[in-house]
Amino acid sequence: MNDLSASSQITYRAVPVRPAVVRRIRGLSDQALAWLFITPTIVLLLAINIFPLVWTIYLSFTNYRANRANAPTIWLGTDWYQSILTDPDIWAAMQVTAHFVIWTVLIETVLGFGLALLIDKKFRGHGMWTTIILLPMMLSPAVVGNFWTFLYQPQIGLFNYVVAFFTGRGASSFQMLGDVTLSPWAIIIVDAWMWTPYVMLICLAGLRSIPDYIYEAAEVDRASNWRQFWSITLPMALPFIMLAVLFRGIENFKMFDMVNLLTGGGPGSTTEVASITLKRAAFESWRTGYSSAFAIILFVTVFGLANIYVKALNRVKNR
């Protein structure tokens, strides 16, 4: 008994009760408690995201250079924005970016939805094949870029030998990364190989969300498989397909790492997407104010297009 009472006293002394603090917490409303918990997250968000954005907007109106931080900063107004919007090189980079976005999203959506339809059949070993299909998505872009750079080598690369086997051309007669015509498609192939599984996962979630009783009712009405696909599967999976298109479109608009690893924007400026142009202006020419203005233009472009697309997505969901 004495030992028990002694331990109880020690515990009581170690955790002193503060009635004033308890009363203060109990006196807070639910809304005040909610703000108490989310305030640290908001402060962190402001420090990491909002402040850099505001600072970038400010720099876009100045002649600031990061390599000359002590030089006087001159307010230029909208000069950088006018220069960018009238620069033919910028529009060429935006055109290259649009080419990448359209083709990668189209190929990944078609292949991803097709793979999702196959995996949804739940055949024997579908779990193993799902894991194998998802492997490219689990790799880092650095690994994928170096891996495919080796595959594209004209002398020892496996890709050239596979193409030569099916077409009859010499394996060393073409260069995927050094040819002006083929280099954009080389990057599109790599991006589709890596991110088609991601689209497949989203589409597979949409297919699995369709209730079975709808297909059972269609079979009672003697609807063919083709009719079920066009009347049930595709309309009900369409919001998920559109969501996958949104995610991949935003990511591919910002594409940098894969292009930088495979071609560096070359040959010439054939694969110079907007992010490569931005990187060269910011960290090679050290035109910080100019690159900040370009970054804001890209941000507004992506935000505006994504906002319009989300409104269309909501209309499809509410049908």
N, C-alpha and C positions, 0 to 999 in steps of 0.2 A: 504493500500500500504506500509506504513512504517513497519507494522508488517511482511509483506511478505519479504520485502527487508532485514529486520533484520535477519529473519530466514535463508535466503539465504546466508547472510554473515557468520552466525555461521556455517552452513554446509560447506561452502567453507573453513573456517578456520580449521574445525575439520578434514577435509580430504585434506591435502595439496598435491598439484601436484608436483611430482619430475620428471622433464623431463629427467634427466640423467638416472634414473632407467628405465623409459619407453623405452628410446633409447637402453639401454643395452639389455632388454628383446626382443625388436623387432629385434635387430641385431643378435640374436641367430638363428642358423639353426634348422630345425626340429629334426635332430639327436641329437643336443645338448640339446634341450628341452626334448626329450625323456629320455636322460641320467639323466637330472636334476630331473625328476619325479621318475625314477626307482632306483636311487642311494640309497635312504633310505631303500628301500626294500632289495636291495642287501646287504647293510651293516647289516641289521637285520638277513638276511639269513646266512651270514657268521658267525655272532655271535652265532646264535642258532644251526645251523646244521654243518657247515663246520669246525669250530674250534673244537667242541667236537670230530668230526671224526678224525681230524688230531692228536689231543691229545691222543685219544684212540690208534691210530696206534703207536704213540711214546711209550706209556706205555706198549704196547704188546711186546716190545723188551727189557723191563727192569724187575727188580725184585720188583717193587714198590708195597707197601701195603698201602691201605687207612687208616688202623688203626695204621700204623707206619709212618706217613707222614714225621717225622723228621729224619728217618733212611736214611743212604746214599743209593742213587740209583745206582745200578750196571747194566751196559749194558750186556744183555745176548744174543743178536743176535736173531737167529731163534730157540732158544732152546724150548720156549713155543710151537711154531708151530709144531715142531717135536714131542714133548711130546703129544700134543693133537691128532695129526693125527695117532699116534701109540697106543692110549689109547683105549682098548676094551670097556670101560664104555661109552666113547664118541660116539663110533659107535653104541652101543646099544641104546643110547638116540636118535641118528639120525634115527635109524630104527623105534623106537616108533613114532617119529615125522612124518616120511614118512607114517606110518600106519594111523595116524590121518588125515593127509592131503589127502591121496587118498580116504579114505572112506567118510570123511565129504564132500569133493568136489563132489564126485560121487553122493551121496544121495541128497545133496542140489541142484545139477544141474538137476537131473531127476525130483525131486519133484517140484522144482521151475519152470521148463519149463512146466510141466504138469498143475500146478496151473495157469500159465500165459495163457495157451491155454483155460482153463475154463473161466477165467475172461475176456478174449478177446471176448467171445461170447455175452457179454452185455445182460445178462438175467435180469429179474426183481430182483432188490435188489442187483445187482452186486457191487454197490458202498459201501453198508453196509458190504458185505462180504469181500471186499477188505480191508476195514478199520480194520475188525476183524483179518484178516490174518496178517496184518502189525503190530499188537500190540506187539508180542514178540520182534521185531526188535527195538521198541521204548524204551524198558526197558534197564536199565544199567546192565552190567555183574554181579555186586555185588548182585543186586536184583534177577536176574535169578539163580545165583549160590546158594543162600540161599533158594530160592523157590524150586529148584529141589533137594537140599539136604534133605529138609523136605519130598518131594514126594518119595524119595528113601528110607526112613526109613523103615526097615523090619517090625516093630511092628505097626506103625500108618500111614505109607506112602500109598498114594492112588495108586501109580504105582504098588506096589507089589500085592495089592488086585485086580487090573485090570488084571494083568498077571495070578493070581491065578484063576480068574473067567473063563478065556479062556483056561487055560491049566490044571486046576484041581490040581495043586501043592499048597502046603500050602503057605500062604502069608509070613510067617516068615521063610520059609525053604531056602531062598536064600537072599543074600545081594548084591545089585548092585554096591555099592561103596567099599565093603570089599572083594569081590571075585576077584581072579587073572584073571579069564577069562572074567567076566562080567564088571569089572570096566572100561576098555577101551571103551566098547560099551556104557556104561552109559554116558561118556563124549561126544561120537559121537552123541548120541540121543539128548542131550541138545544143542549142537552146531547146529545140523540140525534143531531143533525146533526154535532156535533163528534166524538163518540167512537164512533159506530157503526163507522167504519173500523178502529179499534183492535180491536174485537171481531172484525171480519172477518179481520184478520191472524192472530189466534190460532186461529180456526176453520179458516182456510185452511191453517195449519200442520198441524192435526189431519187434515184431508182429504188433504193431500199425504203424510202418514205412513202411510196405508193402502196395503198392497201391492197391486199390480195383479193378482197371480195369484189373489187371493180373488175379485175380480169375474169373472175368467176362469172360475174353477171354478163360480161362480154362473150364468154364461151357459151353461155346459155342462149344468147342471142345469135350464136353461130357466126360471130365476127372472126375473120381471118387474122392471122398473126400480123400481116401487113396493116390491116385496118386497126388492130389494137395498138400498134406502134404509133400510127399517125393520130389516132383519136384519144389515146390514153397516155402512153409512155412519153412521147415528145412534149405534149402540152404541160403535163404535170412535172416533168423534169426541166422544163425551159427556164424557170427562175434560177435553178442551180447552175445551169449552163451559162446563163447570163452573168451570174455571180463569178464564175470561173473566168469568163471573158474580162470582167472588170478587174479582177485581181491581176491577171496576167498582162492586161493592157497597161496598167499602172506600172507594174514592175519592168516590163520591156521598154516602156517609155524612158525609164531611168537606167537602162542597160549600160553598164560601164565595164564591169570586171571581165566578162567574157570577151568583149571586143578588145579590151586592153591586153589580155593575155594571148589571144589568137593572132590578131593583126596589128594592134596598136593604132587603128584607124586607117591603115594602108590596105593595099598599095595606093600611093598618092593620098587621096581623100575619099576613096571609094566606100570605105566602111566607117568614116568619121561621123559618128552619131553626135547628138547634141551634148551628151555628157563628156565625150572626149574633147569637143571644142571648148566646153566650160573648163575642163581640167587644164588644158593648154593655156587658156587665157589667165587662169588664176595662179598656176604654179610653175609655168614656164616663162610667160611674159610678165607675170606679177602685176597684171592689171586688175587689182582687187575691186575697184569701184565698177569697172566694166563687167567683170565676171559676176559681181553681186547683182547688177541689173539684169544680166542674162539669167541668173538663177531665179530671180523674182518672176521674170517672164515665163520661164518653164513651170514654175509653181502655179502661177495663175492659169496657165494653159491646162495643166493636168487637173487642177481643182475645178475649173469650169467644165471641162469635158466630163469628168467623173460625176459632177453634180447633175448634169443633163442626163447622163446614162442612168444614174440612180433613180431619177424621176421616172424614166421609162421602165426600169426594173420594178418599181413599186406599182405601176399600172398593170404590168403583167401579173404580178402576185395577187392583185386585188380583183382580177377578172373572175 
